[in-house]
Amino acid sequence: VPAKTDCVMCFGPVVPDGYGVCYNPMDAHINFAVSAFNSCQDTNAARLAQGLEDALVDMKTLLEQTPKAKL
């Protein structure tokens, strides 16, 4: 849900063993909200959020190390 302010919209998962993931891309950062039902043993919102953050940091590092194209 893109917005011009630093607000976070969030929604829950639509199935008991799923996740709800919402994001707001901003100019300098992206806000994410991750949710899961506590009653399901197969989901862990904190672990998913950490994996998402790790992947985004890895992508940022890779992009910063890549030379810019000379167009």
Beta strands, then each sheet from edge to edge (+ up, - down):
strand 1: 19-25
strand 2: 30-36
sheet 1: 1+ 2-
end
